[in-house]
Amino acid sequence: MELRQLRYFVRIVETGSMGSAALDLNIGVSALSQQMSRLENELAIRLLQRTSRGVTPTSAGLAFYSQAQLALRHADDAILAARESRLSGHVSVGMAPSTASVLGMPFINAMRESYSDVRLHVVESLSGNLERMINTRQIDLAVVFQKEKILRWSARPILEERLFLIGTHALLADIVEDNIAPAQLARIPLIMPSPGHGLRGRLEAISQEHALSIEIATEIDGLALLMRAVRSGIGATLQPGAAISHLDKETLRVIGVHNPVLSRPNFLVSLSDDELTPAGLAARVVLTKVMHQLVEAGSWPGAILYNN
């Protein structure tokens, strides 16, 4: 039984005519008659009686009419309550700088559009800091890259990001191809975050897995300064596709890494459903949706969604 069928039935009884009810409901008489037949078949009871003077309810129809009116009033009250009771509260969400560069503003705009009364706090920090903040409950949600460091929290894999080599044209002049193998990184001085941060941890794991010898020339825990150092030419860096979306290609060169492809997973971590506030639950849904939309629209370079 559908709510619209109750509305149709009540209007027919009130007008005493299929034609008048159809006109009021902006529906064809044939379609209205079909809906009433379906309702009567589902209930296995005759509700309406057609006469030469119009349509009148049977005794069962009169009883049903009274309860249908009550059900519709409750439904209208529920709709009104939902519209008037706007979701409010506070939620804090953490993102790494490279992630925030592509995800930050679309997420903020989506939250403002759907939940304008929720006070949103976005924290931009390196993933190692975000892991510590979420473990100490300083933030509610975060996009991180090493789920094994998250204690007592649920972690949902959302997407995988390819990593790219970024450096000045002069520093990378000896590389002719647009793609290199990971072993070729051994000849290039790299500028990376310090150990403990997600991108560095991912690089170390890949290096160990494939027996790569990689030189970390400089450690910088901050994307803005790190990229300034790269532009100065003292070294190159490995960054995900999100970080290359706003690069000046005339100043810096971007090279893919293949065989194997270097990548990092993105996990959306949060408290369990029964611990998250309604604002936190809403933000998690919106964040997941926006991440999917950005990848599907081709706005997140080098990102591939997981099938989950």
C-alpha positions in Angstrom: 0.0 0.0 0.0 1.3 3.4 -1.0 0.7 6.8 0.7 -0.5 8.2 -2.6 -3.2 5.6 -2.9 -4.5 6.7 0.5 -4.6 10.3 -0.8 -6.3 9.2 -4.0 -9.0 7.2 -2.0 -9.7 10.0 0.4 -10.1 12.5 -2.4 -12.5 10.3 -4.3 -14.7 9.8 -1.2 -14.6 13.6 -0.6 -15.6 14.5 -4.1 -17.9 11.6 -4.8 -16.6 11.4 -8.3 -13.6 9.8 -10.1 -13.6 12.6 -12.6 -13.6 15.4 -10.0 -10.9 13.6 -7.9 -8.7 13.0 -11.0 -9.0 16.7 -11.9 -8.0 17.8 -8.3 -5.2 15.3 -8.2 -3.9 16.2 -11.7 -4.0 12.5 -12.8 -5.9 10.7 -15.5 -9.2 9.0 -14.7 -8.0 5.7 -16.0 -4.8 5.9 -14.0 -6.8 6.8 -10.9 -9.2 3.9 -11.4 -6.2 1.5 -11.8 -4.7 2.7 -8.5 -8.0 2.1 -6.7 -8.3 -1.4 -8.2 -4.8 -2.2 -7.0 -5.6 -1.0 -3.5 -8.8 -3.1 -3.4 -7.0 -6.1 -4.7 -4.3 -5.8 -2.1 -6.8 -5.5 0.7 -9.1 -8.0 -0.9 -12.0 -5.7 0.1 -14.4 -3.6 -2.0 -13.9 0.0 -0.9 -15.8 1.9 -3.5 -19.2 1.4 -5.2 -19.8 2.9 -8.6 -23.4 4.2 -9.2 -25.1 6.3 -11.7 -24.7 9.3 -9.5 -20.9 8.8 -8.9 -18.8 6.9 -6.5 -19.7 6.1 -2.9 -17.7 4.2 -0.2 -18.9 0.8 0.9 -19.2 0.1 4.7 -15.7 -1.2 4.6 -14.7 1.9 2.6 -16.1 4.2 5.3 -14.1 2.5 8.0 -11.0 2.6 5.8 -11.7 6.3 5.0 -11.6 7.3 8.7 -8.3 5.5 9.3 -6.8 6.8 6.0 -7.5 10.4 7.0 -5.7 9.7 10.3 -2.7 8.1 8.5 -2.4 11.0 6.1 -2.5 13.6 9.0 0.3 11.6 10.7 2.3 11.5 7.5 1.8 15.3 6.9 2.9 15.9 10.5 6.0 13.8 10.0 6.9 15.7 6.8 6.5 19.0 8.6 8.5 18.0 11.6 11.3 16.8 9.3 11.4 20.1 7.4 11.3 22.2 10.6 13.8 20.2 12.5 16.9 21.0 10.6 20.1 19.1 11.5 22.5 21.1 13.6 25.5 20.5 15.7 29.3 20.4 15.1 31.6 18.1 13.2 35.3 18.2 12.6 36.9 16.6 9.5 40.6 16.2 8.8 42.3 16.1 5.4 45.9 16.0 4.3 46.9 19.1 2.3 47.1 17.2 -1.0 43.6 15.8 -0.3 42.2 19.1 0.7 43.4 20.7 -2.5 40.9 18.7 -4.5 38.3 17.6 -1.9 38.2 20.5 0.5 36.0 23.1 -1.2 33.6 20.6 -2.9 33.0 19.0 0.5 32.5 22.4 2.2 30.0 23.5 -0.5 28.1 20.2 -0.3 27.8 20.5 3.5 26.6 24.1 3.2 24.0 23.1 0.6 22.7 20.0 2.5 23.3 20.9 6.2 23.7 24.7 6.5 23.0 24.6 10.3 25.9 22.2 11.0 29.0 24.0 12.1 31.9 22.5 10.1 35.5 22.5 11.2 38.0 21.3 8.6 41.5 20.5 9.8 44.3 20.5 7.1 47.3 18.7 8.3 49.7 15.9 7.4 48.3 12.4 7.7 50.5 11.5 10.7 49.1 14.4 12.6 45.5 13.5 11.6 46.0 9.9 12.8 47.1 11.2 16.2 44.2 13.7 16.3 41.6 11.1 15.5 43.0 8.6 18.0 42.7 11.3 20.7 39.2 12.3 19.5 40.2 15.8 18.5 38.4 15.3 15.2 35.4 13.2 14.2 36.3 12.1 10.7 39.5 12.0 8.6 40.8 10.8 5.3 44.1 9.0 6.0 46.4 6.5 4.3 47.4 4.0 6.9 44.4 2.3 8.6 46.6 0.1 10.8 47.5 3.2 12.9 43.9 4.0 13.7 42.8 2.6 17.0 39.2 1.8 17.9 37.9 3.5 14.7 36.1 2.2 11.7 38.0 2.6 8.4 36.4 2.4 5.0 38.6 2.2 1.9 37.3 4.7 -0.6 39.8 5.1 -3.4 43.4 4.4 -4.5 45.6 7.3 -5.7 48.5 6.9 -8.1 51.8 8.6 -7.0 53.7 10.8 -9.5 57.3 12.1 -9.5 57.3 15.9 -9.5 60.4 18.1 -10.1 61.9 20.9 -12.2 62.5 20.3 -15.8 66.3 20.8 -15.2 66.5 18.3 -12.4 64.6 15.6 -14.4 66.2 16.5 -17.8 67.9 13.0 -18.0 64.5 11.3 -18.0 63.2 11.2 -21.5 60.1 9.1 -21.0 56.8 10.4 -19.4 56.8 7.2 -17.2 59.6 5.6 -15.3 60.0 2.4 -13.3 60.3 2.7 -9.5 64.0 1.5 -9.7 64.9 4.8 -11.5 64.0 6.8 -8.4 67.3 5.7 -6.9 69.1 8.3 -9.0 66.9 11.2 -8.0 67.2 13.2 -4.7 63.8 13.2 -3.1 62.1 15.7 -0.8 59.5 13.9 1.4 57.7 14.2 4.8 59.4 12.7 7.8 58.8 9.1 8.9 55.5 8.5 10.5 53.5 10.4 7.9 51.3 8.5 5.5 53.0 9.3 2.2 56.5 8.6 3.6 55.2 5.4 5.2 53.7 4.3 1.9 57.0 5.0 0.1 59.0 3.0 2.7 56.6 0.1 2.4 56.9 0.1 -1.4 60.7 0.4 -1.2 60.9 -2.6 1.1 58.4 -4.7 -0.9 60.3 -4.2 -4.2 63.9 -3.9 -2.8 64.2 -0.3 -4.0 67.1 2.0 -2.9 65.8 5.5 -2.6 67.6 8.6 -1.4 65.6 11.1 0.9 67.7 14.2 0.5 65.4 16.5 2.6 62.5 16.0 5.0 59.8 18.7 5.1 56.6 18.3 7.1 54.4 20.8 5.2 53.2 20.7 1.7 53.6 24.4 0.9 57.2 24.5 1.9 57.9 21.1 0.4 56.7 22.3 -3.0 58.7 25.5 -2.8 61.8 23.4 -2.2 60.9 21.3 -5.2 60.5 24.4 -7.3 63.9 25.6 -6.2 65.4 22.4 -7.8 67.1 20.9 -4.8 65.1 17.7 -5.2 61.9 16.1 -6.6 59.0 14.6 -4.7 56.4 11.9 -4.9 52.9 13.1 -4.6 49.4 11.8 -5.4 47.3 13.0 -8.3 45.4 15.4 -6.1 48.6 17.4 -5.6 49.3 17.8 -9.3 45.8 19.2 -10.2 46.9 22.8 -9.6 50.6 22.7 -10.6 52.2 25.1 -13.0 53.4 22.6 -15.7 55.8 25.2 -17.1 57.8 25.2 -13.9 57.5 21.6 -12.8 57.4 18.3 -14.7 55.1 15.4 -13.7 56.2 11.9 -14.5 54.2 8.7 -13.9 55.7 5.7 -12.2 54.9 2.2 -13.6 55.8 -1.4 -13.2 54.7 -1.5 -10.5 52.5 1.5 -10.3 53.1 3.4 -7.0 49.9 4.3 -5.2 48.4 4.9 -1.8 44.9 4.0 -0.5 42.6 6.6 1.0 40.6 5.5 4.1 37.7 7.4 5.5 37.9 6.8 9.3 35.4 7.6 11.9 33.9 6.4 15.1 31.4 3.6 14.9 27.8 4.5 13.8 26.4 4.3 17.4 29.1 6.7 18.7 29.0 9.3 15.9 26.6 12.3 16.4 23.9 12.9 13.7 26.1 15.7 12.3 29.0 13.3 12.1 26.9 10.6 10.3 25.6 13.2 7.9 29.2 14.5 7.2 30.5 11.0 6.6 27.7 10.4 4.0 28.4 13.7 2.2 32.2 13.2 2.3 31.9 9.7 0.7 29.5 11.0 -1.9 31.7 14.0 -2.9 34.8 11.7 -3.1 32.9 9.4 -5.5 31.6 12.3 -7.6 35.0 13.9 -8.0 36.6 10.6 -9.2 33.7 9.8 -11.5 33.8 13.3 -13.0 37.6 13.0 -13.7 38.4 15.8 -11.2 40.7 13.7 -9.0 43.8 12.9 -11.2 45.1 9.4 -10.8 42.3 8.2 -8.5 40.4 4.9 -8.8 37.4 4.0 -6.7 37.3 0.8 -4.8 34.4 -1.5 -5.5 32.6 -1.5 -2.1 
